[in-house]
């Protein structure tokens, strides 16, 4: 009797499994049928399921080309999975450009860092690269770094927006924020010393020349003179410390980290901050957004990975006239400053290099730019962790992306 019961129970189990397999086969066409996707997601989420991993959402770029940008198990992938489920399993369209994304990945091979490219007039993100790939950290969105001299773009635009355009003496000896602190000097002092020469300093500088020369001595004085009250207002106006939601489903969001800019700084503490050092930290997306605000005449649109999102105002941190002046300065950085290697015929690139000191290891390399000067179409921001000089490590990557964008007609 007991043997019959075992036989019958086994037979029932086999029939159930057969029915389950037939049901799955009827729903599925290579695992992409929307009904099959929903079925498997429900099945895999049972408390006793052997595998709790849902099927990964398929994604396509702005032209409908397949693109993979999210790591399994990441917050990015979670949002994509939710969007795919809501869309009956259809591929999720993104604002990214697969061609530019691939080129950025190639240029960042064997490096650690991030690349962001976006349209300043729409906020659409066309490139979002974080290397090496990791589910727990997207460096482009959530990596916080000292921005180095790229922050001088913000300081220039913020100061000019407040009608603050001082003349400062910038001697070779540098400038001390307060008694007992070491002088903040320009890098030319060490460059000349390595050649056995003595640098005499820049002398008196206006902001227009100081940004082109990337004078640390000038911007240290600018930060201290700008003062805590005006600086705090500029930070709030630009929403530097606020996260930015770049993609959302009905149950989850993908957002960037807010910048790290502490309140209550003294004038002396603002001196290194104005150089992008000290206590200030930004994400690569944050630096790209500041660059986009200058490129877009002082208006910052919300960054988005959604191809159907309408342009939305995020902030208006700079005046039209201030943004126009900083554009000219950034153009001169490429024509006669540290960004000369990014000059592309007929494109009028505007840029700023950055080299940010770190507590351990080599400096981080930054480069942020947009093109063309009039009616900018694309912002490109590159960070190479411990890459050294921005002009050496980050600039060539940005140039390669701009060249690829030229080839595909971005600037026509």
N, C-alpha and C positions, 0 to 999 in steps of 0.2 A: 504493500500500500504506500509506504513511504517512498519507494522508488518511483512509483507512478507520479506522486506529487512533485518530486524533483524534476521528472521528465516534463510534466505539464508546465511547471514554472519556467524551466529553461526554454520551452517552446514559445511561451508567451513573450519572454524577453527577446528571442530572436525575431519574432513577428514585429514587435515594437521597433526594434532597431532597423528592420527592413523598411517599415513604414516611414521612419524618420529619414532614412537615406533617400527613399523615393520622393518624400516631400521636399527635401533639400535640393535634389536634382531637378525637380519640377520648377523650383523657384530660381535656380541659378543658371547663369550662362557665364562660365569661367569666373564665378564669384562676383560679377559686377551688376547683376540684376538688382534693382533697388529693393524689391521685396525680399530677396535673399540677404542683402546687407542688413536690413532691419531685423530679419529673423535671427541671423547669426549674432547680431549685437545683443538681442534679448537673451538668446540661448547662452552666450558666453558670460553674461552678467548674472547668471544664476548663482546663488550662494555656494553651491557645490560644484560649479563648473571647474574643470581641470585647467582651462585657460581663461583668464579674465581679460585678455587683450582684445579690444575691438578691431574690426577691419579698418585699415588706414584709409582716410579720405583721399580721393584723387584730386589733384589741383592742376589748373591751367593758368597760363599767363594772360596778359592783356590781348594777345592775338589768338588765343585758343591753343597754344602750344603746351604740351605737358611740362610741368615743372615741379621739382621736389625741393622744398626749402625748410621743412620742419622735421626735427628729430623725433623718432618714436618716444612717446612718454613725456614729451615737452608740453608746456602750456600752449604753445603755438599749435601743436598737433591736436590737442584737446579741443581747441576752438574750431579747427578745421573739421574734425570729426562731427562736432555738433552741427556745423553748417551743412555738412554732407547729409546727415540724417534728416534735417529739416527740408532738404531739397530732394528727398526721395532717392538718395544715393547718387545724384548727379555730380560730376566734377565741380569743385569749388573754384570759381574764377577769382583771380587776384590781379592787382594793379601792376605787379612785377613784370619786368621784361626778361624773358628767358635768355635772350641773346646777350644782354648786358650782364645778367646774373652769371652766366657761364664764364664770360670774359673776366669778371671780377674774381670769381673762384680760381681761375687759372692764374691770374696775377698775384693772388694771395697764397698760392701753393707753398707749403712748407713754412708759412709764417703764422704768427698768432696776432689776431686783431679783428678789425671789422671794416666794412665798407657800406656806406649809405648813399644812395642817389635818389633824388626826388625832384618833382617839378614845383618850383616856387609859386607858380600861378594857379595850381590846383591842389597841391598837397599830396598828390599821388606818389607813392613810394615805388620807384622802378628797380632799385637794387637794395637788397638787405642780406648782407653776407656776414657771417660770424664764423671764424676759424680759430682752432680746430672745432669740428662739430661736437656738440655736447647737449644732452637733453636738459641739463640743469642750469645752463647759462647761455643766453644769447647776448654776446658782447655788444652787438649793435644797439640793442634795446636796453640792456640792463647792466652792462659794464660801466663802472664809474671810474674816471681817470682825470688827473690834472690836465686841463686842456692846453697848457702851454701858451705859446704866443697866438694861437687862434682866438684866445679870449680877448686879445687886443682889438679885434673887430667889434666885439660887444662894447668894450670900454669906449672906443672911438665914437660909435654910433650913439651910445647913451649920453656921453659928455656933450656931443654936438646937439643932441636933442634938447639938452638943458642949457644951451647957449654957453657952454664952457669950452673954450678953445685957447688954452693958455700957451704962453711962450716959456720954455724952460731951458736953463743951461745944462748941458749934458757933457761934463768933462770926463776925461779918461779915468779920473779917480773915483767916479761914480757918485752916488748920493746915499746918505744914511737916513732911514726913516725915523730913527730916534737914537739918543745916546746909548752907547754900548752895543749897538747892533752893527753887523758888518755892512760895508757899503754895497749897494746894488749897482753892478757895473754892466757895461755892454760886452758882448762876447768878443768884440774886436780886440779887446785888451789881450786876451789869451792867444787869439789868432796871430796878432803881430808878434807877441813874445815868442811863439814857436818858430817864427822866421828870424828871430834875433833883432826885431825892430821894436820901436816904441811908438805906441799909438797916441795921438794928441787929443782924441775925443771928437765928438760931433760939434761941440760948441752949442750955440743957441738953436733950438729946434721948435718948429710949429708941429702940430699933430699930423698935418698932411705929409711931412717928411719923416716924422717919427715912426709912422706905421710902415712906410716903405723900407726904412732902415731897421725896423723892428727893435727900436731902442729901448732896452730895459730901463735905463736911467730915466728916460722921459716918462714911460708909463708908470713907473713906481711913484714919481712925483704927481702924475695925473691922478692915480688912485687915491693918494693921500689928500690931494687938494679937492678932489670930487667930494670926499667926505662920506661918513656913514649914512646920513639921512638921504642924500641924493642917490647913493649907491643902492640902498635898500629899496627905494622907490623904483629904480630902474630894474632891479631883480624881480620885483613883484609885477611890474608892467610887462616884462618879457615872460613871466610865468616860468622862470628857470627851475624852480623847485617842484613844479607840478608834473605828475606823470601825464603821459599822452596815450590815450587809447587809440590803437591803430587798426584793430579788428575786433569785432564783437559778434557773438551768437546770442541766442535768447537766454542762455544760462551761464555764459563765461565771456571774459574779455582778455585780449592780448594787449598789454600796455608796457610802456617804457618806464624805467625808474626816473624819479624826479632828481634833479640836480642837487648836489650837496653844496649849499652856500649858507654857512651859519650866520645867524643874526648877531647883532651886538658887537661887531668888529670896530676897533678903534681906527683912526686915520692911519696910524703906523702899521697896523695889521693889514690894511687895504693895499699897501704898497706891493707886497708880493702877490696878492690876489689879482691885482690889475695886470700882472704878467701871466696869469693862468697858473700860478703856483700857490703855495700856502695852503689854505683850507678850502679851496674851491675844487669841485669835481663835477664833470659832466659826462653824459653818455655820448657816443658817436652820433646818435640821432639828435641829441641836444645841440651839438655843435653844428650839425647840418641845418637844424631849424633856425639857429641864429644867423647862419649864412643866408638862408632862404628869406629871412625877414629883411635883410639888407637888399638882396636881389629883387624882392617884390615891393620896393619903395616904402619900406618900413612896416608893412603889413605881413603878419605871420598867419598862414592858413594851417588848419589842423592836419597833421600828417595821417595818411590812411593807406591801407592795403586793399581797400575795397574799390574795384573799378567803377562801381556805379554811384559811389558817394558824391554828393554835390559839395563843392568847395565851401568850407565852413571857417569862419573867423575864429582863431585861437587867441590872438593878441595883436596889439598895435604898439610895439615897444619903442619904435623910432619915428621921428618926423620924416616927412617926404624929403625935405632938404638935407637932413642928416644922412639918410640912406644914400642920397645921390652923391654926397661928398665922399662917403666911405667907398662907394662903388669906384669912384675915380682913384682913390688911394689904392684899392685892391688891384685895379688895372695896372697902376704903376709898379706894384710889387712884381707883376709878371714882366713888365717892360724893362724895369731897371733894378729890381730887388732880388730877393731870395727865390722867387718863383719863375725866374727867366726860363728854366728848362721846360716849363709848361706852355710856352708860347706856341700856338698853332696858327698857321697862316689863315687869315680871313675869319678867325673865330673870336678874337678879342676876349680872351680868358681873363677873369678877375679872381685873385686868389690870396691866400695867406698860409705861410708855412708855420709849423709849430714844433718845438722840441721841449718836451716836458720832463723835468728831473723826477726821478723815483728814489724811494728809500733804498732799494736794492737793485743792482744790475744797471744796465745801460738805460739811457733816456728813451721815453716813448716818442715815436715819430708821428706827426700829424700833418695833414694837408687838407685844406678845404677850399673849394672854388666854385664858380658858376660861370656859365657862358650862354650867349654872348653878353657883352656889357649892356647893350640896349635890348630890352625885351628878353631877359634871361629865360632859357628853356629848361636848363638842368643844373642842379646843385650836386656836387660830388664831394663827399667827405671820407677821408681814409685815416685809419689809425693802425699803426704797426707797433705792437707792444715790444719795448726794448729794441726798437729799430735804429735808434740813434738820431741823426738829423732828419728833420721832416723833408727837407729838399732832396735828400739822398734816398731815403727808404720809402716814403709815402707818396711823394710827388709823381714818380714814374707810374705808379699804379693808377692814380687819378688821370694822368695823361692817357694811359692805355684805354681807360673807360671812355674818355671824351673822344678818342679816335674811333672807337667802336661805335659810339653814338653818331658820330659824323658819317660813318659808313652806312648806317641804317637810316639816315635822313632826319635825325632829330632836329637839326638846326636849319633845315631848308624852309 
